[in-house]
Amino acid sequence: MKKITLRTGKERSLVKRHPWVFESSVARGGGDSGETVRVESADGAFLCWAAFSPQSQIRLRAWSFDEAERIDAAFFQRRIAQALAMRARLAVASDAVRLIHGEADGLPGLIVDRYVDTLVAQFTSAGVERWKGVIADALLAATGLTRLYERSDAQAREWEGLPVQTGWLRGEGETAITIREHDWRLTLDVAQGHKTGYYLDQRDSRRRFADAVKQYGCQTVLNCFSYTGGFSVAALAGGAGQVVSVDSSGPALERAKAHVALNGFDAARHEAWDADVNATLRRCLAEGRRFDAIVLDPPKFAPTAAHAERAARAYKDINRLAFMLLNDGGLLYTFSCSGGIAPDLFHKIVAGAGLDAGVDGYIVERLSAAADHPQTVRFPEGDYLKGLGILRR
Ligand code: SAH
């Protein structure tokens, strides 16, 4: 077993059971890509078993802090069983569920979503890449399913020096799938959709949005960064009369239109605008359009904390415009999925946007990822998705 020795004092995060060690903390030692290594402090004390990433800034990701634990097939079977047991205790209102959520499930770099009878996995660290075959077999054995599609095309692969890999890892067949979410039906393609096919993390917020649209009597809704129209279907279900989906992806908007029909809503109640959100918000303002509810669910503007400042300006700008486009008493559902923007910073950004717009609002909802995308106490980076529901005063 290869040994890695950390610099003096650099064991601090591991002692707190945080699973990452950065390149600059390593004094001596190395390994092959994804190889299991023994990590020791400068004075030779055992810290953890970890996967070595020769190319990543995150040089080590801890598998286990238990010196007696072996990192073998049984280890992965145990971690997967634990993750599935946690999901089994949740009342997820869908047949599409995140089964493995990386660090939070003790499997750094592994994402697994189940869409009805199909598993979709992203292997984004050298460690899980090395154990891919073992993990794939363990996932199928634990779920009793036979199909596993690989979507290892996330940007994080690049930082690990791993090539893009997509396609069936186990089983084969149709990649188009229809899921049920709450009372709605939604379609996706695991080969072509964003991430693993759909944004499951917003499931609970889509439900709350439907309820809020109903409760506050919102008639006109602007769904920005709509992707395939999940929040648009929610708005229609909540009784909105007129809903606009805005996205820069044509195929996503085609699916949004199909979702309106699939869920039995009149196509006349929905418009799909293939456009840039920023330009659209400015155009609506210039044209004097106003809405009773606006959703802002942008992509990750700040992949890491280093991008936070520029991202903060971008978030502030769209939120300022949205505040100005809301009717009095209107509802803003605004999100950030940037790990580099902490919830309190996001709150400050939205506050600044309101100030610039000359608008105040009541915070009526604090939103986060659905519970099958768990956060753990030891891994604050897991708190990536945050949102606020705000009623304009
Ligand atoms: N709200 C969606 C998920 C949104 S993901 C849901 O509930 O499923 C972010 C979306 O923003 C993606 O669909 C992407 O195509 C779109 N997007 C990214 N930049 C954009 C831009 N500048 N203008 C419009 N859409 C954009």
Boltz pocket constraint, residues with backbone or C-beta under 6 A from the ligand:
constraints:
  - pocket:
      binder: B
      contacts: [[A, 194], [A, 198], [A, 199], [A, 202], [A, 224], [A, 225], [A, 226], [A, 227], [A, 228], [A, 229], [A, 230], [A, 231], [A, 246], [A, 247], [A, 248], [A, 249], [A, 252], [A, 275], [A, 276], [A, 277], [A, 278], [A, 297], [A, 298], [A, 299]]
      max_distance: 6.0
